[in-house]
Amino acid sequence: MNNLAFLSLGSNIGDREKWLKAAIRELKQTKGIEIEKVSSIYETDPVGYTDQDLFLNIAVKITTSLSAYELLTRCLQIEERLGRVRKFRNGPRKIDLDILLYNNENIEMEDLQIPHPRMTERAFVLVPLLEIDGKVKLPEQNVSLVDVLNEIPDKEGVRLWKQINGEGGSGLFES
């Protein structure tokens, strides 16, 4: 488990909390992934396409023996297994798993970019991420993500929905 990664999970269809819990369960059951910490749940306004229901979002810190591409493949498998349908960009979804950071690497592939290319524009990503690791930084940049978050205008669209308490911050997702 030599690799450290941060994921962002979101849902805005049906029982949103159920989909987040199901995705965490799937991650836990994956050989080569250990969940280190899960953020509180935040309810967030949709970004991009706004004519849809509110989202629930969390961040997850993991250690993994998977490569970045293997982790992406597993995230896509979880989305498919849980019934995600991709109709259009930024549209409604049962579950969405995005890799935000992987070690301290910059990765540019056709279907994988790390750091996530829009994470610094999205308070709904940075608020839960900073909750689980307030010192996390972008690779090869000496800029605090707290400072980045302070520059984002739509922070009011991110509201605490359910506080996570307890060691490791994943008590809500134990099953």
C-alpha positions, -999 to 999 in steps of 0.1 A, spaced: 0 0 0 26 25 -11 4 50 -29 -16 77 -13 -47 90 -31 -76 113 -25 -110 107 -41 -141 128 -45 -175 110 -44 -209 126 -52 -245 116 -58 -278 135 -66 -302 107 -76 -325 88 -53 -311 79 -18 -279 99 -22 -264 88 11 -271 51 2 -251 55 -30 -222 71 -11 -222 43 14 -224 17 -13 -194 32 -31 -174 32 1 -183 -4 7 -171 -13 -28 -138 5 -23 -133 -13 11 -139 -46 -6 -113 -39 -33 -80 -58 -28 -52 -33 -27 -73 -4 -13 -73 7 24 -96 36 34 -77 59 57 -103 87 62 -137 98 50 -150 134 53 -183 146 66 -211 147 40 -218 180 23 -249 190 4 -240 211 -26 -255 230 -53 -250 216 -88 -223 231 -110 -224 235 -147 -259 220 -155 -280 235 -126 -315 222 -134 -311 191 -112 -313 180 -76 -287 189 -49 -257 167 -45 -242 150 -15 -204 150 -17 -176 135 3 -138 131 1 -119 99 8 -83 94 16 -69 60 7 -37 41 5 -34 16 -24 -12 -8 -42 -31 0 -74 -15 22 -101 -34 54 -109 -48 38 -140 -59 7 -121 -76 29 -95 -94 48 -123 -106 15 -137 -118 4 -103 -137 37 -98 -154 33 -132 -163 -3 -123 -179 8 -91 -199 35 -109 -211 10 -134 -219 -16 -108 -240 9 -89 -259 19 -120 -244 52 -131 -257 63 -165 -238 90 -183 -263 110 -204 -244 143 -206 -216 163 -190 -224 175 -154 -257 157 -155 -275 139 -127 -258 108 -114 -264 81 -88 -227 80 -80 -196 97 -93 -160 88 -82 -131 110 -92 -94 107 -84 -83 141 -71 -47 134 -62 -24 104 -65 9 106 -45 25 138 -55 22 130 -92 11 149 -123 -4 124 -147 -15 133 -182 -32 105 -201 -61 105 -226 -87 95 -200 -69 103 -168 -56 136 -155 -42 140 -120 -45 163 -102 -82 164 -113 -83 192 -138 -112 211 -122 -107 205 -85 -93 239 -78 -125 255 -93 -149 235 -71 -156 243 -35 -177 210 -33 -144 192 -38 -120 213 -17 -142 217 14 -144 179 21 -108 173 9 -94 200 33 -115 185 61 -97 152 59 -62 167 52 -58 205 57 -22 204 46 -27 187 12 -11 205 -17 -10 202 -55 20 185 -69 50 207 -77 31 238 -64 37 256 -32 2 269 -30 -21 261 -1 -55 246 -11 -70 267 17 -59 298 -2 -73 283 -34 -106 276 -17 -108 312 -3 -107 325 -39 -137 304 -51 -168 325 -52 -195 297 -47 -185 284 -12 -220 292 0 -232 264 -22 -215 239 0 -233 231 33 -225 205 60 -252 178 57 -239 152 81 -209 155 104 -185 125 106 -171 119 141 -147 93 154 -112 80 147 -104 78 111 -135 98 102 -153 69 86 -177 59 114 -208 68 93 -197 44 66 -191 13 87 -215 -15 79 
